[in-house]
């Protein structure tokens, strides 16, 4: 929550684009909280991101900025979403895929078979 009133939006939430990467994160890990969206009604919840591997040696600010910008790319919503768009699409595809796959509970360790 914002400490000062002028740092908050109309609902009392943090401003969209607020990043917290000190104090409440694990110092030994590369993680951060991003409040990417506004919530005109109710409480907006930030998303907690963990960077597992940074092979390209991107600066911290560049990764956080890219993450924020990826929250604006959803074609299903004309507003900013709470998490990055590729994750949103993967979640949607996984929910749709469950309607096309039949799981055999009797098999031992098999992943499933196609419904077609």
C-alpha positions in Angstrom: 0.0 0.0 0.0 1.2 3.5 -0.7 2.5 5.4 2.3 1.6 8.9 1.0 -1.8 9.7 -0.4 -0.3 11.4 -3.5 1.4 8.1 -4.4 -1.9 6.3 -4.7 -4.7 6.2 -7.3 -8.4 7.0 -6.7 -9.0 3.6 -5.1 -6.0 3.9 -2.7 -4.0 1.3 -4.7 -0.4 1.8 -5.9 0.0 3.5 -9.3 0.2 1.1 -12.3 3.9 0.4 -13.0 4.9 0.3 -9.4 7.8 -2.1 -8.8 9.0 -3.3 -5.4 12.4 -4.9 -5.6 13.8 -4.2 -2.1 12.8 -4.8 1.5 10.2 -7.6 1.1 12.0 -9.7 -1.5 14.7 -12.4 -1.0 18.1 -10.6 -1.2 19.8 -13.7 -2.6 17.3 -14.1 -5.5 16.3 -12.0 -8.4 12.6 -11.4 -7.8 10.3 -8.4 -7.7 6.7 -7.4 -7.4 5.0 -5.5 -10.2 1.7 -3.6 -9.9 1.0 -3.4 -13.6 -2.7 -2.6 -13.7 -5.1 -0.2 -12.2 -8.2 -1.3 -10.3 -10.9 1.3 -10.2 -13.0 -1.0 -8.0 -11.4 -2.9 -5.1 -7.9 -3.8 -4.4 -5.3 -4.3 -7.1 -2.9 -7.2 -6.4 0.7 -7.1 -7.6 2.3 -10.1 -9.3 5.5 -11.6 -7.9 8.1 -12.4 -10.6 11.2 -14.6 -10.2 14.0 -14.4 -12.8 15.4 -17.9 -12.9 18.2 -17.3 -15.4 19.5 -14.2 -17.1 21.8 -15.5 -19.8 21.6 -12.3 -21.8 22.9 -10.3 -18.8 20.0 -7.8 -19.1 20.1 -5.0 -16.5 17.6 -5.3 -13.7 15.7 -2.2 -14.8 15.5 -3.5 -18.4 13.9 -6.7 -17.3 11.4 -4.9 -15.1 10.5 -2.5 -17.8 10.1 -5.2 -20.4 7.9 -7.2 -18.0 5.7 -4.1 -17.4 5.4 -3.5 -21.2 4.5 -7.1 -21.8 1.4 -6.6 -19.6 0.0 -4.2 -22.3 0.0 -6.6 -25.3 -3.1 -8.7 -24.7 -5.5 -8.7 -27.7 -8.3 -10.1 -25.5 -8.3 -7.0 -23.3 -7.8 -3.4 -24.2 -6.5 -2.6 -20.7 -3.3 -3.6 -18.9 -3.6 -7.1 -17.4 -2.1 -8.2 -14.1 0.6 -10.5 -15.5 2.6 -10.8 -18.7 0.7 -11.6 -21.8 2.5 -14.9 -22.8 1.6 -16.3 -19.4 -2.0 -15.2 -19.8 -2.2 -16.9 -23.2 -0.5 -20.1 -21.9 -3.0 -20.3 -19.1 -5.9 -19.8 -21.5 -4.6 -22.5 -23.9 -4.1 -24.9 -21.0 -7.7 -24.3 -19.9 -9.0 -24.9 -23.5 -6.8 -28.0 -23.9 -8.5 -29.8 -21.1 -11.6 -30.0 -23.2 -9.8 -31.9 -26.0 -7.8 -34.4 -23.9 -9.2 -37.4 -22.1 -7.2 -38.6 -19.1 -7.2 -42.3 -18.3 -7.1 -42.5 -14.5 -6.4 -46.3 -14.7 -3.1 -46.1 -16.6 0.1 -46.1 -14.6 2.1 -43.0 -15.4 0.7 -42.3 -18.9 0.0 -38.7 -19.6 -3.2 -39.1 -21.5 -4.6 -39.8 -24.9 -6.2 -37.6 -27.5 -10.0 -37.4 -27.7 -9.9 -37.6 -31.5 
